[in-house]
Amino acid sequence: MILHDFLPSGNGYKIRLLCACLGLKVTLKQYDITKGETHTESFLAMNPNGKIPVLQLDDGQCLSESNAIILYLAEQYKSALLPTDAILRAKVYKWLFWEQYSHEPNIASPRFWLTHNAMTDLKKQMLPDRIQQGHAALKQMEETLAKQTFLVGDSITLADICLFPYTHVAEEGGAYQLTEHPNIQRWIKDIEALDWFIPITQD
Ligand SMILES: N[C@@H](CCC(=O)N[C@@H](CS)C(=O)NCC(=O)O)C(=O)O
């Protein structure tokens, strides 16, 4: 399989992290999203949305949307990261949908704008509201992780693989302070201590 990716991307890192956990080898093809490299005709043929990550399967089919890709891989490789119990599975799905609506736009997007010189007047106007919502998202994670080791109970699941990438770099850009969230910091250390863990920019 080929993973079309951009190393600083947390969305791409979700897949790299899961592959490391599953012991799966994928070939990495890197794009510089700051130079529009995901808007070429050949890239758009793989993902008309013009965004990494894209997982190209051995038969040539292409999957996009990071959370769809991690669900595919967890199902395909029958990983315990996706529980078989319907309630636990729904709780995992909840965090995956929540991440795309309440976490990623408020934590990942400001990080990118602030660290990649991608600020515009419109984004400057949007920033205070995004940061307020980002604080609310981190608070929800903090409260959950104060009660249990991982996001869905005391075993690691796909929910943690999904939320770790942008949470552990939330401070980049200066909008958030993880010292305000000791249980998130404990959770980050627990994940970083796992024997299959790889850092975000490791290819
Ligand atoms: N919802 C998508 C978001 C993907 C996304 O935003 N990708 C960014 C990098 S993290 C990208 O490729 N941006 C390039 C562009 O929009 O031109 C996912 O979860 O995969």
Ligand as a Chemical Component Dictionary entry (heavy atoms), coordinates in Angstrom:
data_LIG
# 
_chem_comp.id                   LIG 
_chem_comp.type                 NON-POLYMER 
_chem_comp.pdbx_formal_charge   0 
_chem_comp.three_letter_code    LIG 
# 
loop_
_chem_comp_atom.comp_id 
_chem_comp_atom.atom_id 
_chem_comp_atom.alt_atom_id 
_chem_comp_atom.type_symbol 
_chem_comp_atom.charge 
_chem_comp_atom.model_Cartn_x 
_chem_comp_atom.model_Cartn_y 
_chem_comp_atom.model_Cartn_z 
_chem_comp_atom.pdbx_ordinal 
LIG N1  N1  N 0 -11.054 15.534 6.913  1  
LIG C1  C1  C 0 -9.835  15.240 6.240  2  
LIG C2  C2  C 0 -8.918  16.467 6.304  3  
LIG C3  C3  C 0 -7.663  16.290 5.469  4  
LIG C4  C4  C 0 -6.857  17.562 5.465  5  
LIG O1  O1  O 0 -7.295  18.620 5.962  6  
LIG N2  N2  N 0 -5.666  17.475 4.877  7  
LIG C5  C5  C 0 -4.806  18.642 4.801  8  
LIG C6  C6  C 0 -3.499  18.379 5.549  9  
LIG S1  S1  S 0 -3.788  17.951 7.230  10 
LIG C7  C7  C 0 -4.456  18.916 3.336  11 
LIG O2  O2  O 0 -4.130  18.014 2.608  12 
LIG N3  N3  N 0 -4.514  20.178 2.923  13 
LIG C8  C8  C 0 -4.119  20.570 1.593  14 
LIG C9  C9  C 0 -5.115  21.431 0.914  15 
LIG O3  O3  O 0 -6.258  21.550 1.395  16 
LIG O4  O4  O 0 -4.743  21.979 -0.109 17 
LIG C10 C10 C 0 -9.148  14.008 6.858  18 
LIG O5  O5  O 0 -9.445  13.719 8.033  19 
LIG O6  O6  O 0 -8.394  13.315 6.172  20 
# 
loop_
_chem_comp_bond.comp_id 
_chem_comp_bond.atom_id_1 
_chem_comp_bond.atom_id_2 
_chem_comp_bond.value_order 
_chem_comp_bond.pdbx_ordinal 
LIG N1  C1  SING 1  
LIG C1  C2  SING 2  
LIG C1  C10 SING 3  
LIG C2  C3  SING 4  
LIG C3  C4  SING 5  
LIG C4  O1  DOUB 6  
LIG C4  N2  SING 7  
LIG N2  C5  SING 8  
LIG C5  C6  SING 9  
LIG C5  C7  SING 10 
LIG C6  S1  SING 11 
LIG C7  O2  DOUB 12 
LIG C7  N3  SING 13 
LIG N3  C8  SING 14 
LIG C8  C9  SING 15 
LIG C9  O3  DOUB 16 
LIG C9  O4  SING 17 
LIG C10 O5  DOUB 18 
LIG C10 O6  SING 19 
# 
